[in-house]
Amino acid sequence: MADENRPPAPGAASDAVPPEVTLGALFSGFSRVGLSGFGGVLPFARRMLVERQRWLSPQEFNSVLGLCQFLPGPNVVNLAVCVGSRYQGALGAVVSVLGMLIGPFAVVLLLGLLYSLYGELHLVQAMLRGISAVGVGLILALGVRMLGALKEKRVYLPFTVLAFVAIAVLRLPLVVVMVVLATASSVVAYRRVRRAMATLVPGGDK
Amino acid sequence: MSGILLQLFLHFALLSFLSFGGANALLPEIHRVVVDQQHWMNDATFTHLYAVAQAAPGPNVLVVTLIGWQVAGVAGAVVSTVAMCLPMSVVIYFIFRHWERFRGAPWQQAVQTGVGPLSVGLVFASGTLIGLSAGLGLGGAVVVLATILVCLRWPKLHPLWLIAGGALLGLLGVV
């Protein structure tokens, strides 16, 4: 138990970490994020973590999210695990995840119940078709925005296209696609990172 | 744990290890297991549940909750959600401690940079496949396109407005 207040790692920029985020704050913070997250939770998570509560700096957010997106599993749930465990250890992780999920879980079941009661009605089916179309639009718009945020697009765009074709056109198994393409793109990225570091003036600019 | 719950747990726990790029990227795979392989529901129900999940707040992964609920009631919902979230949560809890120590290491930057473009490709694939399985016609395609344009033009607009608009257009028979 006493170990959960982990000491700051030597040399780490641990002064950026606010000293106290209680379990209650984690729960309510992530509850609010979960319940406001219509059509994707991530933007709300960023607003709460970085802008409102300042539990993470913008750079920390990108770094932690990078890990959460790299590893499988629901990204925002992973994010809740990381942030929760950073401040309150294992218990913090559990509380943050529960906060993120419990409210939406109840809402989604309620809607499911309504669907099972009224889902046969033509009007409901028509409505759901309309919502599906918007849902597809939301996903594709997210894709466009992520594409816009890609660094050094020209180099990495082929990997985006290959992933799309492998899954959507060729319908290849996801594991194979990820292992092969992630290895290839990471090797490309590694060489570029090394080259950039070699040519960079020490303490250089950006 | 009864047979069907155990099956739900095993399937979704297995899928959780494959869910690179979030739940949306995993939908084609979930569809394959739930509809084509296990025959737990038909195509129309799957698409409807996806739409219902879209209309609810919360992480996209909760579409799995609805699928579990459709298959085995509230117990199915709980089991599916836990199966989807728990295994990777435990893994990431242990990895996170080490990950922060390597912040800025070249291989870490490389992995982060390298995986990003793939996630984007998976998200596009997911949207495309859901659109196909929803059987959207010309009207549906127009709504999809309009949604994309509105999202990009007004990024601050709350998605709930778009979802309500989609419901309305559906009622009017546009889609």
Interface residues (C-beta under 8 A of the other chain):
Chain A: A9 A12 G34 L35 S36 G37 F38 G39 G40 V41 S63 V64 G66 L67 C68 Q69 F70 L71 P72 G73 P74 N75 V76 V77 N78 V81 C82 S85 R86 A90 A93 V97 M100 L101 G103 P104 F105 V107 V108 L109 L111 G112 Y115 S116 G119 L123 Q125 A126 M127 L128 R129 G130 I131 S132 A133 V134 G135 V136 G137 L138 I139 L140 A141 L142 G143 V144 R145 M146 L147 L150 K151 Y156 L157 F159 T160 V161 L162 A163 F164 I167 A168 R171 L174 V175 M178 L181 A182 S185 S186 V187 V188 A189 Y190 R192 V193 R194 M197
Chain B: S16 F17 L18 S19 F20 G21 G22 A23 N24 A25 L26 P28 E29 T47 H48 L49 Y50 A51 V52 A53 Q54 A55 A56 P57 G58 P59 N60 V61 L62 T65 L66 W69 Q70 V74 A77 T81 M84 C85 P87 M88 S89 V91 I92 Y93 I95 F96 R97 W99 E100 R101 R103 P106 W107 Q109 A110 V111 Q112 T113 G114 V115 G116 P117 L118 S119 V120 G121 L122 V123 F124 A125 S126 G127 T128 L129 I130 G131 A134 L136 G140 V143 V144 L145 A146 T147 I148 C151 L152 P155 H158 P159 L160 L162 I163 G165 G166 A167 L168 L169 G170 L171 G173 V174 V175
